[in-house]
Amino acid sequence: MAQKKNHEVEAWIARSDSSVRVVLVYGPDRGMVTERARKFAESTDLPLDDPFCVVKLNASDLESDPTRLLDEAHTVPMFGGKRLIWLRNIATHKGITEAILACIANPPIDSIVLVEASDLKKSAALRSGAERGSSAMALPCYSDDGRSIDGLIDGELAKAGLSIELDARQLLKASLGGDRLASRGEIEKLALYCKGQTSIGLEDIIASIGDVSAISADETVDAVLSGSLADFDDSFTRLIGSGTAAFVLLAAAQRQLNALQLMRHMMDTEGKTASTAVAAARPPVFFKRRNTVETALARWDAAGIMRALNRLQATVLQTRQRPELSLAATRQALLALAVESARRGQRGRR
């Protein structure tokens, strides 16, 4: 299978296989798709601004004549060497897909075909063709998780000679992850704001990015866990209105419930109280969220958390099968969990 997992992509690009002639970079994180495609293009050592060496085509350039790709891919370079055929914004256009699959079946000798595509189902012809192709490679791009966001923060701040305090890091992470380029841009803006300093504190995050927690996915999840229906509705509406994709909310909810599950396990097996479980959590719970998490631990038992996680997983599957319903399905799932949390809170007061 010619494919890499999300966390393996960067390493593969750094030492890519010269026998690969078609590279498919795809996924829901458009910023990451763009960034990784550019990194691969740079790894070819071709002058990217030379039209004789690098041919850049959008889907609109090929829709009326997909066979143009085959002509470009199999053209012998005038001055020798190799060429890069860089395709952007490729979706599921049948003719373009067939042309790319033809390049995979009959790999070009003097060219590399680089394809930037949107999110593709496992059954999509373009994705499955690249995964099966002996001279092709499929590189997925999914939203950054906590570890990769930490790496992104450390890498960008190291360039500026800056370190960051723990609470400041947690608040910064709450605003990142939906789109790689947007996340990098926020960190670069922060580094510029803190130029001349050696360390970044909480006040620097608030001043540079604003009160990012006000529209963060974690705020919406906290409203769910605390059973605050009004806060959930307000936060969800503002977050979606700001351009955040529904899957970001689902990922945040799964991440927080997984953390809650580990803390609940400490309570059940080690006899810890909610507050001591929160204090022992790794990574640490952001100080502004500790009361909310303690309240959630008092309301949700292990079985309830597991059911909630199963419901979220089913919703993730539904959104992938029916992308047009992703927003409605996400809202319905999170609202149902918020209602359950509110009921659990009422039962606890009786």
N, C-alpha and C positions, 0 to 999 in steps of 0.2 A: 504494500500500500504506500503510495507516494504522497504522504501527508505528514504534517507535524501538529502537535498539540499547541495550544495557545502559548504556553510558557516556553516552548522549545523554538519558537519562530526566530527570535532575535539571535540566538546562538547559530541557527542554521544560516541565516543571512550573512553572519560574520565570516562563515567559511563555507559558502554555498558550493554545491557540486557543479563542476563545469559541464557535466554531461546533461544537465537539465536544460531543456530548450524552451519549455513553456512553464511559466510561474503564475499561478492564480493566487491573488491576495484578496480575501473576501471576509465579510462579516458585518455585524450591525454597527460597530464603532467606526464611523466614516473617517474620523481623524486618524485613528490607528491604521486603517487601510492605506490612507494617503502617506502617512509617515513611513510605514514599513515598505511600501512600494518604492518610495524615494530612496530609502536606505539600500534596497536591493539594486536599484538603478545605479546608485553611486558605487556599489561594490563591483560593477562590471568594468570600472575604470574608463568608461567611454565619456567623451565630452558631451554633457547632456544638453548643451545649447547649440550643438552642431547638427543641423538637419540632415546631413549626409550620413551621420552615424546613428542618430536617434530620431525615429519617426513617431510622433505623438498623435494619436487618433482618439476621438470621442465616439461614443456609440452612435451619435447622430451622423458622423462621417461615414459609417459603415451600413446604416440601416437600409439604404437604397441599393448598395452594392457590397454585400458581405465578402464577395470573392476578392475584393481589394486587399483584404488581410493576407490571403494566400499569395497574391502577387508580391506584396511588400516583404513577406516572410521569406520567400524563396528567391528574392532578387540577390544576385551576386554583387557585393560591394564594389564600387568603381575603383577604389584605391586599395582593395584588400582589407584584411582585418574582419571585424564582425560588426553587426548592427543590432540595435535594440528597437523592437516594435512595441511601443508603450500604449496600451489600450486603457481608457478611463471611462468610468461611469457605465460599466457594462452590467446589464440586468439579465433578463431571460429571453431576449429577442432570439427567435428560433434560428434565423439565418446566420446571425453573428455567432451563436453557440455552435452551430454546425461547422462554421469556418474555423473556430478555435479547436474543436474536436478533430478536424482534419489536420491541423498543425500538430496535434498530439499524436495522431496515428502515423503521420508522415513528417517527422521532426525536421525543421529547417536546419541546414548545415551551417550557414553563415550568419544566422540571426537568432536572437532570443526574443520570445514573445512574453511580455509582462502584462498581466491582466488585472485591473482593479475592478472588483465587483461588489455589489451590495450583499446583504445577508442571503445565503443560499441554503435551502433545505438539503438534508443528506441525500435525498432522492433526486435533487436537481441534476440534469444531464451534465451541465458544465462542471459542477463539483465532483460528481462521481467519475466523470471522464478524467479529470485531473488526478484524482486519487488513485485511479487504476493505471494511468499511463506510465510506462517505463521511463519516459524522458520528460515527465512533468512533475510538478510539485504543487500541492495545495497548502496554503498558509492561512489559517483562520485568524480573525481579529475580533476578540470579544472584550468587553469593557474591563478595565484594570481592576484587579482585586486589591485587597489591602497591602499585600506584599509588593506587588508591582507599583502601586502608587507610592509606597515608601521609597522604592528604588528610583522612581521618577523624581521625587522630591530631593532625595540625597544627591542624585546626579546633577540636577540643575543648580542646587544651592552650592555644591562643591565648586562648580565653575566660577561662582561669584565669591568664593571664600567665606561662605556663611554657614553657621550651624543653626539649629532650631530647637527651642525648648519643647518638652513633651506635650504640655497642654496646647501650645501653639500648633504643633504638628497635628494633633487630633482635630482641632478646629479647621485647619487647612484641609485635611483629608475629607472632612465632611462636605466640602464644596467641590471635590474632584472625583473623576472616575467615569463620568458619562461619555466623554469624548476625549481622546488622547491629546489632540492638538489644542483643544480648549483648556485642558488641564495644564499642559506645558505653558500655554500663554499666561495663565493665572500665576504660575510659579515664577515665570520670568518677570511679570509685573511686580510681584512681591520683592524679588531680588533687586530690581531697580529702585523700588521705594526704600529699601533698607541699605542701599549702597553707602559704604563708609562705616557700617556697623560690622560687628563680628558675630552677633547672635540675633535671632529673631524671636520676639516674645509674643504673647497673646494679643497685646495691644496693637502690635504691628499688623497682625492678620486682620483684625477688625478694621483698622484704618485703611489698609490697602485694598481688601476685598469687600469690606462692608460686613454686616452681620450675616455671614453666609449661612449660619444655622437657621436663619429665618425662612429660607426656602430650600433647606437641605432635605434629602430623602429621609434622613434619620429623624427629622422633626415629624414627618408624616408617620413613620413607623412608631415613634413614641406616642403619638395620638392614638394609634391603633392599640398599642399595648396598655395604655392607660384607660381605654374605653371612652375617650372624649370624642363623641361623634361630630360636634360642631367644629372642634379644632381639626379633626381629620378632614372634613369637607373643605374647610378654608385652606389648609396646607396642601391638600391634593390638588385643588383647583389652581392655586398659585404656582405650584411646582410644574404641573402640566402646561400651564400658560406660559411659563418661562422657557419652554422648549424641551424639557426633560422627557425622555422616552419612558414608556410604561415599564419596560423591562428593568430600568434602573431602580424603580420602586420595588419591584419584586425581588431583585437581587439584594437590596438593602434590608427588606423584611426577612429574607432567608438568612442573611448574615447575622442580624440581631437575634433572631430566634435560635440560631445555632449557638450563639454565645449564651443566650438565656438557658438553653438546654444544658450546657456544661456547668453553669452556676447552679442550676436546679439539682444536678447530679451531686455536686458537692454538698448541698443542703441535705439531700436524701441519704447519702452514704457516709458523710463525715460529720453530720449533725451541725453544720454551720448555720448561722442565721443568715437572713437575706443580706444584711449589711456586711457581714464578714465575707460572704461569698463574692459580693461585688468588689470588696477591697482586695480579694485574692485573685480576681480575674486577670488573665493575660491574653491579649494586650489589655492595659488598664481601661476601665470605663471612664469616658470623659466626665470631668467633675460636674458639669451642668446637667448630665443625664443620670447621675447616680440615684437620685430620689425616684425618678421614673422607673428605673430598672429594678430597684428594691420593691416598689409597689407591684410591678409586673410579676416578680418572683413570688410575692405573697399570694397573688391571684392564680397563677398558672402552675398546675402540677405537671409532672413529667409526661403523663398520658395526653394532657391537653396540648402541650407544646408539640408533641409528635403529630397529633392530628392536624395542628395548624401548619406544620411543615409539609405534611402530605398534601394538604389543600393547596398550598402555594406551589408545590411541585406539579400538581395537576393543572394549575392555572398556567404555569410556564409552558407546559406541553400544549395546552389549548391555544396559547398565543402564538406558538410556532406553527401549529396546524392551521390556524385561522388568524393571520396577522391583522386583518381588518377589524377583528373583535378585541384586539389586545387592550385597548384603553378601557372598554366597558368591562371586560373580564377581570382586569386588574383592580378596577375600582370596586367591583362587586365582591371580590375575594377579600380585599383589605377591609371593606366596610363590614362584612360578615364577621371578621375577626375582632373588629372594634366593638361590635354589638355583643359578641360573646364575652369580651373582656369587661364590658360595662355590667353585664349580668353577673359575672363572677364577683365583681366588686360589690354589687348589691347583696349577693348571698353572704359575702364575708362580713357585712355589717349587721346581719340578723343575729 
